[in-house]
């Protein structure tokens, strides 16, 4: 089972980077299976994940590998415990981060009728790798499958990493569209054409 989980993590780490949703070093992924939490190793490159870049830790207790795992390990653990998710994906998506500045508590997109998870995207705060961030993100993810962390990135949950990827890529696409529309409107480009 561990080999398949690690292959899934590696595949979607590459997809995040290859599709411009983050850079190699800005994000992390975890998968919970059979009592083991598989998490990307701190400092690993998402587009070059091999078995040795994915560590095995426990969900409810500390172990020796904790120090090797992502610095967001406490956030991943809290999310999985509080939401029951099997997969967690975190990326530093540029347009989603910028869109988070336009909204106080939640981002809402007109594409919600097409992609229901965009109807209400919680915007939360917290310093990277802290219990405060873990609590805020887990609370936001109890309302939706994806949240924006102000000035930091997004976290998405699902039963598969494909599901998480769909949430992140969908949010990033519509956040980019929203920001470009605001920019074009402000500069008088929309309305001229």
N, C-alpha and C positions, 0 to 999 in steps of 0.2 A: 504493500500500500504506500509506503513512504516514497518509493521511486516514482509512482504515478503523481503523487501530490507535488513532489519537487519538480517534476517535468511541467506540471500545470503552472506552478509559480514562475519557472524559468520562461515559459512561453509568453505569459502575460506581462512579465517584466520587459521582455523584448518589444512586445506590441506597444506598451506605453511610450517607450523611447522612440521606436521606429516611426510612430505616428505623431510625434511632436507633442505629446501630452505632458512630458516632463523630460529632464535630462538624466543622464545615467545615475547620478548620485543623489537625486532629489525625489525620494519616495521609498516606500517599503510595502511589503506584502506578507500576509500570513494566511494559513489554512489550518483549520482544526479538524482532526480526524482521529477517531479511536483513542481519545484521551491525550493525544499529543498535539501540541501547537507548533507547527512548522513556521518559522519566521526568517525573513531575510537577515543576513548578517550585517552588522553595522559597517559602513564604509564600502559595501559591495556595490558593483555597478549593475543596475537593473537589466541592462541589455547583454550582460555577460554572466548571468547566474549559472553556476554549476552546482553540483551536489554539496560541495564544501562551502558554498556561500549561503546555504540554508541550514539553520540550526534547529534542533529539536528541544523544546522546553515544555514545561507543564503549564496548564491553565491556572491552577489554584495554589501552586507552591513554587518557591524559588528553587533554582538548581544551578549547577556550575555553568551551564551554557547561557544563562541570563546575561552575563557580561559580554558575550559575543553577539547577541541578538541586537536588532535595531534599537536605537535609543527611544523609539516610540513603543517599545514592548508593553509598557504599562497601559498604554492607550488601546492596543490590540486586545490585551487580556480583558480589560474592562468592557470593551465593545462586545466581545464574544460572550462574556458572562451575562451582561445586561440585556443583550438583544437576541441571543441564541443563534447568531449568524455563524455560518461555517467558514466564510471567507471574508477577509478585510483587505482593501486596497487603498493606499494613500499615495497621492501624487501632488506635485507642486505645479498645478495647471495655471498658466499665466492669466487667461481671460476670466476664469472662474474666480481667481483671487481678486482681480480688479473689479469684477461684478460685485463681490462681497462688500466693496466700499460704497456701493449705491444703496444698499439695503441695511436696515438696522438689525432686525431679528430674523428675517427670512427673505430669500430671493424668490420671485414669482415670474414666470415666463409665459408669454402668450401661447407657446407651443404646448401648454399643459394638456390640451385636448388630444394631442398626438402622443406625447410622452408624459403620462400622469405623474411621474416622479418629479417633474419640473414645476408642478403646481405650487408646491410649498417646499423650498429647500432651506432648512434652518442655517442661519449664519451664527457661528459661535466664536468664542475667544478662548485663549489659553496659550501659555508658553509651551513650546515643543517639549515632549517627553515628560510632562508633569501630570500629577494626579488631577489638577484642575482641568487640564485639557482632556484627560481621559473621561472625567465626569461629564463635561460639557458636550463632548462629541458623542458619548454613549446616550446621553439624554436626547440630543438632536436626532440620532439614528433610531430612537424609539418612535419618532414621528415620520421618518422618511428613510429611504435607502441610501441617501447621500446627503452630506452636509458640507458647507464651506466653512473653513476655519480662517477667520479674518487675518490677512497678511501672511498666510502660511500654506494653504492648499486645500485639498478635499479628501474626505474619507468616504468610501462606499462599502456597503456590505451586500452579501448575497449567499446563495447556496453554492454558487460556482464563481470562479474568477471571471468567467465570461460575462456573467450578470453584472459584476462590479465594473468591468470594463465598459459595458454598455452605458451604465449610469455616468461614469466619468467622461466618456467621449461625448455622450449626448449633452450633458451639462456644459462641457467646454465649447461645443459647437454653438449652442444657443447663447451662451455668455458672450462669445465673440460677435455673434450677430447683433446682440443687444448693444454692445459697446460701439460697434461700427455704425449702427443706426444713430446712436446718440451723437457720435462724432460728426457724421455726415449731416445730421439735422442742424447741429450747432454751427457748422460751417456753411450752411445754406446749399449744400449739394443735393439733399433730398428736397424735392419740390421743384427743382429746376428741370430735372430730366423728364 
